[in-house]
Amino acid sequence: MISISHHGATSGVTGSCHELTVSHAADKSGILIDCGLFQGQDESRGASASDLSIDFPIDHIRALVVTHVHIDHVGRIPYLLAAGFDGPIICSEPSAIMLPEILEDALKIGFTRDRQLIERVLGLIRSRLLPLPYGTWHPVFDEDDCSLSVRLQRAGHILGSAYVECDARAGESEERVVFSGDLGAPHAPLLPPPQSPERADRLVIESTYGDKDHEDQETRRYRLKAVLEHSLEDGGTVLVPAFSIGRTQELLYEIEGLINEFGGELWNNLEIVVDSPLAAEFTRIYRDLKPFWDAEATDLVRQGRHPLSFEQLTVINSHDDHLNAVDYLAGSHRPCVVLAGSGMCAGGRVVNYLKAMLGDKRNDVLFVGYQAAGTPGRDILTFGPRGGWVQLDGERYDIRAQIRQVVGYSAHAGQSDLVKFVSEIPIPPREIRIVHGDQGAKRALKRCFQSLAATDIIIPSE
């Protein structure tokens, strides 16, 4: 029997963790696809910061396959190891470089400040990493009656992201099972778009934006230009809550392009600040991994452009410099764009900026990514335009700053992109499981898939 089960990302967009099990007679072995943190309202499922225990059997799990290194896909890996998992951690080559970095940050914030303990955990993780080139099959196990091999393909979500193809055999039964991970939108800066798999008997697919489409590349780019120009006219700060991996680098790429194309007093004097040690480190890693960039970005480098390292870019690392920047920008009238984590305003340095700047109408908060229900980012996006308030670190802050959104910069595929990904599989899957989305998004995507003949469409949470 070849079976799929889910240990997260069924009631929302976080906590991704899925299991593929192959069993025949007395033999049973399986793999996990991702092992991520729950965030926002998903924390009520028992996986909050105070309870991250692995609450499902893992004795038969032979490997963990990581689709990408966002924390909602990898944040529980230390707890998986603590529960006794002793198999390899399979991921793409870029992800193998980035995974210890993101987990070090997560351990410092949510687990311990003990440097020696953190180093022991990271050393164990590094020893388990098994990086795979894209497009290469890797046998996880091959025994008398059961076998399982995996192959990673580019997902276009962030650097190193992959969807996972699994060739499973149990006795006489054989299947190709595909896990989408998080799929990227076409025309995203820096990365090539995902290509549909050649075959998928069963497909587990994300649905973050299963109910809407994004703006096209040019519309998105000029919307960003218009928002920044309008926001900066009155000398305020544009605060962009941005994920350290992916979104920050994409925005830097686009802003460098706008400066290069339009110039003028505003653009040439505009300062761009990245206030996040983690984002700065991943921006460096992105620069070092140029072989994984798409053709457009690679061509810019050949022309002598530096889309992730340009003259007007300032990086803030130390905490003291961060606090000084908050105080300075809160009282200055110098046009500035600040990219600070975290992307959903649930922690990190962006919170100090929000506390200092939400009450001033000169400032703007620009959202470019998904805001999960139950996060401060969702509350600011929902109630800010109405003159509402948000709770940060237990205190209430009125929102007088302008709240703006450019949705085209989501690192997730839109509804049409998800439908295209499935419709271009030569033979439609016999089963599609829709995960990693709010209920409305999952149901909307299900309706889109119902035209596929002989396909069983399942929403696991229903």
C-alpha positions as a Markdown table, in Angstrom:
| # | Residue | x | y | z |
|---|---|---|---|---|
| 1 | Met | 0.0 | 0.0 | 0.0 |
| 2 | Ile | 1.2 | 3.5 | -0.8 |
| 3 | Ser | -0.4 | 6.1 | 1.5 |
| 4 | Ile | -0.2 | 9.8 | 2.1 |
| 5 | Ser | -0.9 | 11.5 | 5.5 |
| 6 | His | -0.6 | 15.0 | 6.7 |
| 7 | His | 0.9 | 16.5 | 9.9 |
| 8 | Gly | 0.4 | 20.1 | 9.1 |
| 9 | Ala | -0.6 | 22.8 | 6.5 |
| 10 | Thr | -4.2 | 21.4 | 6.4 |
| 11 | Ser | -5.9 | 24.1 | 8.4 |
| 12 | Gly | -3.9 | 27.0 | 7.1 |
| 13 | Val | -0.7 | 28.0 | 5.3 |
| 14 | Thr | 1.9 | 27.1 | 7.9 |
| 15 | Gly | 3.3 | 24.0 | 9.6 |
| 16 | Ser | 3.9 | 22.0 | 6.3 |
| 17 | Cys | 4.7 | 18.4 | 7.1 |
| 18 | His | 3.5 | 15.5 | 4.9 |
| 19 | Glu | 4.2 | 11.8 | 5.0 |
| 20 | Leu | 4.5 | 9.2 | 2.2 |
| 21 | Thr | 4.4 | 5.6 | 3.4 |
| 22 | Val | 5.1 | 2.5 | 1.5 |
| 23 | Ser | 4.0 | -0.8 | 3.2 |
| 24 | His | 3.7 | -4.4 | 2.1 |
| 25 | Ala | 3.1 | -7.4 | 4.3 |
| 26 | Ala | 5.1 | -6.6 | 7.5 |
| 27 | Asp | 7.3 | -4.0 | 5.9 |
| 28 | Lys | 6.6 | -0.3 | 6.4 |
| 29 | Ser | 8.9 | 2.6 | 5.5 |
| 30 | Gly | 8.2 | 6.2 | 4.7 |
| 31 | Ile | 9.6 | 9.7 | 4.2 |
| 32 | Leu | 8.5 | 13.1 | 5.5 |
| 33 | Ile | 8.2 | 16.1 | 3.1 |
| 34 | Asp | 9.1 | 19.1 | 5.2 |
| 35 | Cys | 8.7 | 19.6 | 9.0 |
| 36 | Gly | 7.7 | 23.2 | 9.6 |
| 37 | Leu | 6.5 | 25.6 | 12.3 |
| 38 | Phe | 2.9 | 26.6 | 12.8 |
| 39 | Gln | 2.4 | 30.4 | 12.9 |
| 40 | Gly | -0.6 | 32.7 | 13.5 |
| 41 | Gln | -3.9 | 31.0 | 14.2 |
| 42 | Asp | -2.3 | 27.6 | 13.3 |
| 43 | Glu | -0.4 | 27.8 | 16.6 |
| 44 | Ser | -3.7 | 26.8 | 18.3 |
| 45 | Arg | -3.2 | 23.3 | 16.9 |
| 46 | Gly | -0.7 | 22.5 | 19.7 |
| 47 | Ala | 2.5 | 23.5 | 17.9 |
| 48 | Ser | 3.0 | 26.9 | 19.5 |
| 49 | Ala | 6.4 | 28.0 | 20.8 |
| 50 | Ser | 5.7 | 26.2 | 24.1 |
| 51 | Asp | 4.8 | 22.9 | 22.4 |
| 52 | Leu | 6.8 | 21.9 | 19.3 |
| 53 | Ser | 6.9 | 18.1 | 20.1 |
| 54 | Ile | 6.6 | 15.7 | 17.3 |
| 55 | Asp | 3.2 | 14.1 | 18.0 |
| 56 | Phe | 3.2 | 11.3 | 15.3 |
| 57 | Pro | 5.2 | 8.0 | 15.0 |
| 58 | Ile | 8.5 | 8.3 | 13.2 |
| 59 | Asp | 10.2 | 4.9 | 13.7 |
| 60 | His | 9.5 | 4.0 | 10.1 |
| 61 | Ile | 10.6 | 7.4 | 8.6 |
| 62 | Arg | 13.7 | 6.8 | 6.6 |
| 63 | Ala | 14.4 | 10.3 | 5.3 |
| 64 | Leu | 13.2 | 13.9 | 5.5 |
| 65 | Val | 12.9 | 15.8 | 2.2 |
| 66 | Val | 13.0 | 19.6 | 2.5 |
| 67 | Thr | 11.3 | 21.5 | -0.3 |
| 68 | His | 12.8 | 24.9 | 0.8 |
| 69 | Val | 14.1 | 26.7 | 3.8 |
| 70 | His | 11.2 | 28.9 | 4.9 |
| 71 | Ile | 10.6 | 28.4 | 8.6 |
| 72 | Asp | 7.0 | 27.2 | 8.1 |
| 73 | His | 8.6 | 24.2 | 6.2 |
| 74 | Val | 11.7 | 23.5 | 8.3 |
| 75 | Gly | 11.3 | 25.1 | 11.8 |
| 76 | Arg | 10.5 | 21.8 | 13.6 |
| 77 | Ile | 13.5 | 19.9 | 12.3 |
| 78 | Pro | 15.4 | 20.2 | 15.6 |
| 79 | Tyr | 12.4 | 18.7 | 17.4 |
| 80 | Leu | 12.3 | 15.9 | 14.8 |
| 81 | Leu | 15.9 | 15.1 | 15.7 |
| 82 | Ala | 15.1 | 15.3 | 19.4 |
| 83 | Ala | 12.3 | 12.8 | 18.8 |
| 84 | Gly | 14.8 | 10.3 | 17.5 |
| 85 | Phe | 14.8 | 10.8 | 13.7 |
| 86 | Asp | 18.2 | 9.5 | 12.5 |
| 87 | Gly | 17.9 | 9.6 | 8.7 |
| 88 | Pro | 19.2 | 11.9 | 6.0 |
| 89 | Ile | 17.9 | 15.4 | 5.3 |
| 90 | Ile | 17.5 | 15.5 | 1.5 |
| 91 | Cys | 17.3 | 18.9 | -0.1 |
| 92 | Ser | 18.7 | 20.9 | -3.1 |
| 93 | Glu | 22.2 | 22.1 | -3.2 |
| 94 | Pro | 21.3 | 25.8 | -2.4 |
| 95 | Ser | 19.0 | 24.7 | 0.4 |
| 96 | Ala | 21.8 | 22.7 | 2.0 |
| 97 | Ile | 23.8 | 25.9 | 2.3 |
| 98 | Met | 21.0 | 28.0 | 3.7 |
| 99 | Leu | 19.2 | 25.5 | 6.0 |
| 100 | Pro | 21.8 | 25.7 | 8.9 |
| 101 | Glu | 21.6 | 29.5 | 8.7 |
| 102 | Ile | 17.8 | 29.7 | 9.0 |
| 103 | Leu | 17.7 | 27.1 | 11.8 |
| 104 | Glu | 20.5 | 28.9 | 13.7 |
| 105 | Asp | 18.3 | 32.0 | 13.8 |
| 106 | Ala | 15.2 | 29.9 | 14.8 |
| 107 | Leu | 17.1 | 28.2 | 17.6 |
| 108 | Lys | 18.3 | 31.5 | 19.0 |
| 109 | Ile | 14.9 | 33.1 | 18.9 |
| 110 | Gly | 12.7 | 30.2 | 20.0 |
| 111 | Phe | 14.9 | 27.5 | 21.7 |
| 112 | Thr | 18.1 | 28.6 | 23.5 |
| 113 | Arg | 20.8 | 31.3 | 23.5 |
| 114 | Asp | 23.3 | 28.6 | 24.6 |
| 115 | Arg | 25.9 | 28.9 | 21.8 |
| 116 | Gln | 27.4 | 25.5 | 22.5 |
| 117 | Leu | 24.1 | 23.8 | 22.4 |
| 118 | Ile | 23.1 | 25.6 | 19.2 |
| 119 | Glu | 26.4 | 24.5 | 17.6 |
| 120 | Arg | 25.8 | 20.9 | 18.6 |
| 121 | Val | 22.4 | 20.9 | 17.0 |
| 122 | Leu | 23.6 | 22.6 | 13.8 |
| 123 | Gly | 26.6 | 20.2 | 13.6 |
| 124 | Leu | 24.1 | 17.3 | 13.8 |
| 125 | Ile | 22.0 | 18.9 | 11.1 |
| 126 | Arg | 25.0 | 19.5 | 8.8 |
| 127 | Ser | 26.1 | 15.9 | 9.2 |
| 128 | Arg | 22.6 | 14.7 | 8.0 |
| 129 | Leu | 22.4 | 16.9 | 5.0 |
| 130 | Leu | 22.2 | 15.2 | 1.6 |
| 131 | Pro | 22.2 | 17.8 | -1.2 |
| 132 | Leu | 20.8 | 16.6 | -4.5 |
| 133 | Pro | 21.2 | 18.3 | -7.9 |
| 134 | Tyr | 17.9 | 19.2 | -9.6 |
| 135 | Gly | 16.6 | 16.4 | -11.9 |
| 136 | Thr | 18.6 | 13.6 | -10.3 |
| 137 | Trp | 16.9 | 10.5 | -8.9 |
| 138 | His | 18.0 | 9.3 | -5.5 |
| 139 | Pro | 17.0 | 5.9 | -4.0 |
| 140 | Val | 15.9 | 6.3 | -0.4 |
| 141 | Phe | 15.3 | 2.6 | 0.1 |
| 142 | Asp | 15.0 | -0.5 | -2.1 |
| 143 | Glu | 14.1 | -3.7 | -0.4 |
| 144 | Asp | 12.4 | -7.0 | -1.4 |
| 145 | Asp | 8.8 | -5.7 | -1.6 |
| 146 | Cys | 9.1 | -1.9 | -1.2 |
| 147 | Ser | 11.2 | 0.9 | -2.8 |
| 148 | Leu | 11.1 | 4.6 | -2.9 |
| 149 | Ser | 13.2 | 7.1 | -4.9 |
| 150 | Val | 13.0 | 10.9 | -5.0 |
| 151 | Arg | 13.9 | 13.6 | -7.5 |
| 152 | Leu | 13.9 | 17.4 | -7.0 |
| 153 | Gln | 12.7 | 19.8 | -9.6 |
| 154 | Arg | 12.9 | 23.6 | -9.5 |
| 155 | Ala | 9.9 | 25.2 | -7.9 |
| 156 | Gly | 10.7 | 28.9 | -8.5 |
| 157 | His | 9.6 | 30.0 | -5.0 |
| 158 | Ile | 12.9 | 31.0 | -3.4 |
| 159 | Leu | 16.5 | 30.1 | -4.2 |
| 160 | Gly | 16.8 | 26.3 | -3.8 |
| 161 | Ser | 13.1 | 25.6 | -3.7 |
| 162 | Ala | 12.0 | 22.3 | -5.2 |
| 163 | Tyr | 8.9 | 20.2 | -5.8 |
| 164 | Val | 9.4 | 16.5 | -5.0 |
| 165 | Glu | 8.8 | 13.6 | -7.3 |
| 166 | Cys | 8.5 | 10.2 | -5.6 |
| 167 | Asp | 8.6 | 6.9 | -7.3 |
| 168 | Ala | 7.1 | 4.4 | -4.9 |
| 169 | Arg | 6.6 | 0.6 | -5.1 |
| 170 | Ala | 4.8 | -1.7 | -2.8 |
| 171 | Gly | 4.6 | -5.2 | -4.0 |
| 172 | Glu | 3.0 | -5.0 | -7.5 |
| 173 | Ser | 1.7 | -1.5 | -6.9 |
| 174 | Glu | 3.8 | 1.4 | -8.4 |
| 175 | Glu | 3.0 | 5.2 | -8.3 |
| 176 | Arg | 4.6 | 8.5 | -9.0 |
| 177 | Val | 3.6 | 10.9 | -6.2 |
| 178 | Val | 4.4 | 14.6 | -6.4 |
| 179 | Phe | 4.5 | 17.1 | -3.6 |
| 180 | Ser | 4.5 | 20.7 | -4.9 |
| 181 | Gly | 6.1 | 22.4 | -1.8 |
| 182 | Asp | 5.5 | 26.1 | -2.5 |
| 183 | Leu | 5.4 | 27.0 | -6.2 |
| 184 | Gly | 6.7 | 30.3 | -7.4 |
| 185 | Ala | 4.9 | 32.8 | -9.7 |
| 186 | Pro | 6.2 | 33.1 | -13.3 |
| 187 | His | 8.3 | 36.2 | -14.0 |
| 188 | Ala | 9.6 | 36.3 | -10.4 |
| 189 | Pro | 12.9 | 38.1 | -10.2 |
| 190 | Leu | 16.1 | 36.0 | -10.2 |
| 191 | Leu | 14.5 | 32.5 | -10.5 |
| 192 | Pro | 13.2 | 30.5 | -13.5 |
| 193 | Pro | 9.6 | 29.4 | -13.2 |
| 194 | Pro | 8.6 | 25.9 | -12.4 |
| 195 | Gln | 7.9 | 23.4 | -15.1 |
| 196 | Ser | 5.1 | 20.8 | -14.7 |
| 197 | Pro | 6.1 | 17.2 | -13.9 |
| 198 | Glu | 6.1 | 14.7 | -16.7 |
| 199 | Arg | 3.9 | 12.5 | -14.6 |
| 200 | Ala | 1.9 | 12.6 | -11.4 |
| 201 | Asp | -0.4 | 9.7 | -10.4 |
| 202 | Arg | -1.1 | 11.6 | -7.2 |
| 203 | Leu | -0.4 | 15.3 | -6.5 |
| 204 | Val | -0.2 | 17.2 | -3.2 |
| 205 | Ile | -0.4 | 20.9 | -4.1 |
| 206 | Glu | -0.3 | 24.2 | -2.2 |
| 207 | Ser | -3.1 | 26.7 | -2.5 |
| 208 | Thr | -1.9 | 29.9 | -0.8 |
| 209 | Tyr | -3.3 | 32.0 | -3.6 |
| 210 | Gly | -5.8 | 29.4 | -4.8 |
| 211 | Asp | -8.5 | 32.0 | -5.0 |
| 212 | Lys | -6.7 | 34.9 | -6.8 |
| 213 | Asp | -4.2 | 35.8 | -9.4 |
| 214 | His | -1.3 | 38.2 | -9.2 |
| 215 | Glu | -0.6 | 41.3 | -11.3 |
| 216 | Asp | 1.6 | 40.7 | -14.3 |
| 217 | Gln | 5.3 | 41.6 | -14.2 |
| 218 | Glu | 5.0 | 45.1 | -15.8 |
| 219 | Thr | 1.9 | 46.1 | -13.8 |
| 220 | Arg | 3.5 | 44.9 | -10.6 |
| 221 | Arg | 6.7 | 46.7 | -11.3 |
| 222 | Tyr | 5.1 | 50.1 | -12.1 |
| 223 | Arg | 2.7 | 49.7 | -9.1 |
| 224 | Leu | 5.8 | 49.4 | -6.9 |
| 225 | Lys | 7.3 | 52.5 | -8.6 |
| 226 | Ala | 4.1 | 54.5 | -8.1 |
| 227 | Val | 3.7 | 53.4 | -4.5 |
| 228 | Leu | 7.3 | 54.3 | -3.6 |
| 229 | Glu | 7.2 | 57.7 | -5.4 |
| 230 | His | 3.9 | 58.6 | -3.8 |
| 231 | Ser | 4.9 | 57.4 | -0.4 |
| 232 | Leu | 8.2 | 59.3 | -0.4 |
| 233 | Glu | 6.9 | 62.6 | -1.5 |
| 234 | Asp | 6.2 | 63.8 | 2.1 |
| 235 | Gly | 9.6 | 62.6 | 3.5 |
| 236 | Gly | 8.3 | 59.6 | 5.4 |
| 237 | Thr | 9.7 | 56.1 | 5.6 |
| 238 | Val | 8.3 | 53.2 | 3.6 |
| 239 | Leu | 8.5 | 50.2 | 5.8 |
| 240 | Val | 8.4 | 46.8 | 4.0 |
| 241 | Pro | 7.9 | 43.8 | 6.3 |
| 242 | Ala | 9.8 | 41.2 | 4.2 |
| 243 | Phe | 10.9 | 37.6 | 4.6 |
| 244 | Ser | 14.6 | 37.3 | 4.9 |
| 245 | Ile | 14.8 | 34.7 | 2.2 |
| 246 | Gly | 13.3 | 35.4 | -1.2 |
| 247 | Arg | 11.2 | 38.5 | -0.9 |
| 248 | Thr | 14.0 | 40.7 | 0.3 |
| 249 | Gln | 16.3 | 39.7 | -2.6 |
| 250 | Glu | 13.5 | 40.1 | -5.2 |
| 251 | Leu | 12.6 | 43.6 | -4.0 |
| 252 | Leu | 16.3 | 44.7 | -4.0 |
| 253 | Tyr | 16.5 | 43.4 | -7.6 |
| 254 | Glu | 13.4 | 45.3 | -8.6 |
| 255 | Ile | 14.4 | 48.5 | -6.8 |
| 256 | Glu | 17.9 | 48.5 | -8.4 |
| 257 | Gly | 16.2 | 48.2 | -11.8 |
| 258 | Leu | 13.9 | 51.2 | -11.1 |
| 259 | Ile | 16.9 | 53.3 | -10.0 |
| 260 | Asn | 18.8 | 52.3 | -13.1 |
| 261 | Glu | 15.8 | 53.0 | -15.4 |
| 262 | Phe | 14.4 | 56.2 | -14.0 |
| 263 | Gly | 17.1 | 58.0 | -12.1 |
| 264 | Gly | 16.2 | 61.5 | -11.2 |
| 265 | Glu | 16.5 | 63.3 | -7.9 |
| 266 | Leu | 14.2 | 61.1 | -5.9 |
| 267 | Trp | 15.6 | 57.8 | -7.1 |
| 268 | Asn | 19.2 | 58.8 | -7.0 |
| 269 | Asn | 18.9 | 60.1 | -3.5 |
| 270 | Leu | 16.7 | 57.3 | -2.2 |
| 271 | Glu | 18.3 | 55.2 | 0.5 |
| 272 | Ile | 17.4 | 51.5 | 0.8 |
| 273 | Val | 18.0 | 49.9 | 4.1 |
| 274 | Val | 18.0 | 46.2 | 4.9 |
| 275 | Asp | 17.7 | 45.9 | 8.6 |
| 276 | Ser | 18.1 | 42.2 | 9.3 |
| 277 | Pro | 21.3 | 40.2 | 9.8 |
| 278 | Leu | 19.6 | 37.1 | 8.5 |
| 279 | Ala | 18.3 | 38.9 | 5.4 |
| 280 | Ala | 21.8 | 40.3 | 4.8 |
| 281 | Glu | 23.4 | 36.9 | 5.1 |
| 282 | Phe | 20.9 | 35.4 | 2.7 |
| 283 | Thr | 21.4 | 38.2 | 0.2 |
| 284 | Arg | 25.1 | 37.4 | 0.3 |
| 285 | Ile | 24.3 | 33.7 | -0.3 |
| 286 | Tyr | 22.0 | 34.6 | -3.2 |
| 287 | Arg | 24.9 | 36.6 | -4.7 |
| 288 | Asp | 27.3 | 33.6 | -4.2 |
| 289 | Leu | 24.8 | 31.3 | -6.0 |
| 290 | Lys | 24.5 | 33.1 | -9.3 |
| 291 | Pro | 24.6 | 29.8 | -11.2 |
| 292 | Phe | 21.0 | 29.2 | -9.9 |
| 293 | Trp | 19.7 | 32.6 | -11.1 |
| 294 | Asp | 17.6 | 32.9 | -14.3 |
| 295 | Ala | 18.9 | 34.1 | -17.6 |
| 296 | Glu | 17.7 | 37.7 | -17.2 |
| 297 | Ala | 19.4 | 38.2 | -13.9 |
| 298 | Thr | 22.6 | 36.5 | -15.1 |
| 299 | Asp | 22.6 | 38.9 | -18.1 |
| 300 | Leu | 22.5 | 41.9 | -15.9 |
| 301 | Val | 25.6 | 40.8 | -14.1 |
| 302 | Arg | 27.4 | 40.4 | -17.4 |
| 303 | Gln | 26.5 | 44.0 | -18.1 |
| 304 | Gly | 28.2 | 45.1 | -15.0 |
| 305 | Arg | 25.0 | 45.6 | -12.9 |
| 306 | His | 24.9 | 44.5 | -9.3 |
| 307 | Pro | 21.2 | 43.9 | -8.5 |
| 308 | Leu | 21.8 | 42.7 | -4.9 |
| 309 | Ser | 24.7 | 45.0 | -4.1 |
| 310 | Phe | 24.3 | 48.6 | -5.3 |
| 311 | Glu | 25.5 | 52.0 | -4.1 |
| 312 | Gln | 22.3 | 53.2 | -2.4 |
| 313 | Leu | 21.9 | 50.0 | -0.3 |
| 314 | Thr | 22.8 | 50.1 | 3.4 |
| 315 | Val | 22.8 | 47.0 | 5.6 |
| 316 | Ile | 22.3 | 47.2 | 9.3 |
| 317 | Asn | 23.6 | 44.3 | 11.4 |
| 318 | Ser | 24.1 | 45.3 | 15.0 |
| 319 | His | 21.2 | 45.7 | 17.4 |
| 320 | Asp | 22.5 | 49.2 | 18.6 |
| 321 | Asp | 22.7 | 50.4 | 14.9 |
| 322 | His | 19.1 | 49.1 | 14.5 |
| 323 | Leu | 17.8 | 51.0 | 17.4 |
| 324 | Asn | 19.6 | 54.2 | 16.3 |
| 325 | Ala | 18.1 | 53.8 | 12.8 |
| 326 | Val | 14.6 | 53.4 | 14.2 |
| 327 | Asp | 15.0 | 56.6 | 16.3 |
| 328 | Tyr | 16.6 | 58.5 | 13.4 |
| 329 | Leu | 14.0 | 57.6 | 10.8 |
| 330 | Ala | 11.1 | 58.2 | 13.1 |
| 331 | Gly | 12.1 | 61.8 | 13.4 |
| 332 | Ser | 13.7 | 62.6 | 10.1 |
| 333 | His | 12.2 | 63.7 | 6.8 |
| 334 | Arg | 14.7 | 61.8 | 4.6 |
| 335 | Pro | 13.1 | 59.5 | 2.0 |
| 336 | Cys | 14.0 | 55.9 | 2.9 |
| 337 | Val | 12.8 | 52.4 | 2.2 |
| 338 | Val | 13.4 | 49.9 | 5.0 |
| 339 | Leu | 13.1 | 46.2 | 4.5 |
| 340 | Ala | 13.0 | 44.4 | 7.8 |
| 341 | Gly | 11.9 | 41.0 | 9.1 |
| 342 | Ser | 9.7 | 39.4 | 9.9 |
| 343 | Gly | 7.4 | 39.2 | 6.8 |
| 344 | Met | 4.2 | 38.8 | 8.9 |
| 345 | Cys | 5.2 | 41.3 | 11.6 |
| 346 | Ala | 5.1 | 38.5 | 14.2 |
| 347 | Gly | 8.6 | 39.3 | 15.6 |
| 348 | Gly | 12.0 | 40.6 | 14.6 |
| 349 | Arg | 13.2 | 44.1 | 14.0 |
| 350 | Val | 10.2 | 45.2 | 11.9 |
| 351 | Val | 8.2 | 45.3 | 15.2 |
| 352 | Asn | 10.3 | 48.2 | 16.6 |
| 353 | Tyr | 9.8 | 50.2 | 13.4 |
| 354 | Leu | 6.1 | 49.6 | 13.6 |
| 355 | Lys | 5.9 | 50.7 | 17.2 |
| 356 | Ala | 7.8 | 53.9 | 16.3 |
| 357 | Met | 6.1 | 54.7 | 12.9 |
| 358 | Leu | 2.6 | 53.4 | 12.8 |
| 359 | Gly | 1.2 | 56.5 | 14.5 |
| 360 | Asp | 2.7 | 58.9 | 11.9 |
| 361 | Lys | 0.7 | 59.5 | 8.8 |
| 362 | Arg | 3.9 | 60.5 | 6.9 |
| 363 | Asn | 5.0 | 56.9 | 6.9 |
| 364 | Asp | 3.8 | 54.0 | 4.9 |
| 365 | Val | 3.7 | 50.2 | 5.5 |
| 366 | Leu | 4.0 | 48.3 | 2.2 |
| 367 | Phe | 3.0 | 44.6 | 2.2 |
| 368 | Val | 4.3 | 42.5 | -0.6 |
| 369 | Gly | 3.7 | 39.0 | 0.8 |
| 370 | Tyr | 1.0 | 36.8 | 2.2 |
| 371 | Gln | -0.2 | 37.7 | 5.8 |
| 372 | Ala | -1.6 | 34.6 | 7.6 |
| 373 | Ala | -4.7 | 34.9 | 9.8 |
| 374 | Gly | -3.8 | 35.7 | 13.4 |
| 375 | Thr | -0.6 | 37.6 | 12.6 |
| 376 | Pro | -0.1 | 41.3 | 13.3 |
| 377 | Gly | 0.6 | 41.7 | 9.6 |
| 378 | Arg | -3.0 | 40.5 | 8.8 |
| 379 | Asp | -4.4 | 42.8 | 11.4 |
| 380 | Ile | -2.5 | 45.9 | 10.1 |
| 381 | Leu | -3.6 | 45.1 | 6.5 |
| 382 | Thr | -7.2 | 44.6 | 7.6 |
| 383 | Phe | -7.7 | 47.3 | 10.1 |
| 384 | Gly | -5.1 | 49.9 | 9.2 |
| 385 | Pro | -7.0 | 51.4 | 6.2 |
| 386 | Arg | -10.0 | 51.9 | 8.6 |
| 387 | Gly | -7.9 | 53.8 | 11.1 |
| 388 | Gly | -7.8 | 50.8 | 13.4 |
| 389 | Trp | -5.1 | 49.5 | 15.8 |
| 390 | Val | -2.8 | 46.5 | 16.2 |
| 391 | Gln | -1.4 | 44.7 | 19.2 |
| 392 | Leu | 2.4 | 44.4 | 19.3 |
| 393 | Asp | 4.2 | 42.8 | 22.3 |
| 394 | Gly | 1.0 | 43.1 | 24.3 |
| 395 | Glu | 0.5 | 46.8 | 23.7 |
| 396 | Arg | -2.1 | 48.5 | 21.5 |
| 397 | Tyr | -0.8 | 50.8 | 18.7 |
| 398 | Asp | -3.1 | 53.1 | 16.6 |
| 399 | Ile | -2.5 | 52.9 | 12.9 |
| 400 | Arg | -2.3 | 56.3 | 11.2 |
| 401 | Ala | 0.4 | 55.4 | 8.7 |
| 402 | Gln | -0.7 | 54.6 | 5.1 |
| 403 | Ile | -1.2 | 50.9 | 4.5 |
| 404 | Arg | -0.4 | 49.7 | 1.0 |
| 405 | Gln | -0.1 | 46.4 | -0.8 |
| 406 | Val | 1.5 | 45.2 | -4.0 |
| 407 | Val | 0.3 | 41.6 | -4.3 |
| 408 | Gly | 2.3 | 40.7 | -7.5 |
| 409 | Tyr | 5.5 | 40.2 | -5.4 |
| 410 | Ser | 4.2 | 37.2 | -3.7 |
| 411 | Ala | 6.7 | 34.3 | -4.0 |
| 412 | His | 3.7 | 32.0 | -4.4 |
| 413 | Ala | 2.0 | 31.0 | -7.6 |
| 414 | Gly | -1.5 | 32.5 | -8.2 |
| 415 | Gln | -4.6 | 30.6 | -9.1 |
| 416 | Ser | -4.0 | 30.5 | -12.8 |
| 417 | Asp | -0.4 | 29.5 | -12.3 |
| 418 | Leu | -1.5 | 26.6 | -10.1 |
| 419 | Val | -4.1 | 25.5 | -12.6 |
| 420 | Lys | -1.5 | 25.7 | -15.4 |
| 421 | Phe | 1.0 | 23.6 | -13.4 |
| 422 | Val | -1.6 | 20.8 | -13.1 |
| 423 | Ser | -3.1 | 21.2 | -16.6 |
| 424 | Glu | 0.3 | 20.8 | -18.3 |
| 425 | Ile | 0.9 | 17.4 | -16.7 |
| 426 | Pro | 0.4 | 15.1 | -19.8 |
| 427 | Ile | -2.1 | 12.7 | -18.0 |
| 428 | Pro | -4.2 | 14.3 | -15.2 |
| 429 | Pro | -3.4 | 12.9 | -11.8 |
| 430 | Arg | -6.0 | 10.5 | -10.5 |
| 431 | Glu | -5.9 | 12.2 | -7.1 |
| 432 | Ile | -5.1 | 15.8 | -6.1 |
| 433 | Arg | -4.8 | 16.8 | -2.4 |
| 434 | Ile | -5.1 | 20.5 | -1.8 |
| 435 | Val | -3.1 | 21.8 | 1.3 |
| 436 | His | -1.3 | 24.9 | 2.5 |
| 437 | Gly | -4.1 | 27.5 | 2.1 |
| 438 | Asp | -7.0 | 29.1 | 3.9 |
| 439 | Gln | -10.3 | 27.2 | 3.5 |
| 440 | Gly | -11.7 | 29.7 | 0.9 |
| 441 | Ala | -8.6 | 29.4 | -1.2 |
| 442 | Lys | -8.6 | 25.6 | -1.1 |
| 443 | Arg | -12.3 | 25.4 | -2.1 |
| 444 | Ala | -11.8 | 27.9 | -4.9 |
| 445 | Leu | -8.9 | 25.9 | -6.3 |
| 446 | Lys | -10.9 | 22.7 | -6.0 |
| 447 | Arg | -13.6 | 24.2 | -8.2 |
| 448 | Cys | -10.9 | 25.0 | -10.8 |
| 449 | Phe | -9.7 | 21.4 | -10.8 |
| 450 | Gln | -13.2 | 19.8 | -11.0 |
| 451 | Ser | -13.1 | 19.9 | -14.9 |
| 452 | Leu | -10.2 | 17.4 | -14.8 |
| 453 | Ala | -11.6 | 14.0 | -15.9 |
| 454 | Ala | -11.3 | 11.1 | -13.5 |
| 455 | Thr | -9.5 | 13.1 | -10.8 |
| 456 | Asp | -10.4 | 12.7 | -7.1 |
| 457 | Ile | -9.9 | 16.1 | -5.5 |
| 458 | Ile | -9.4 | 16.0 | -1.7 |
| 459 | Ile | -9.1 | 18.8 | 0.9 |
| 460 | Pro | -7.6 | 16.9 | 3.8 |
| 461 | Ser | -9.0 | 19.2 | 6.5 |
| 462 | Glu | -12.6 | 18.6 | 5.4 |
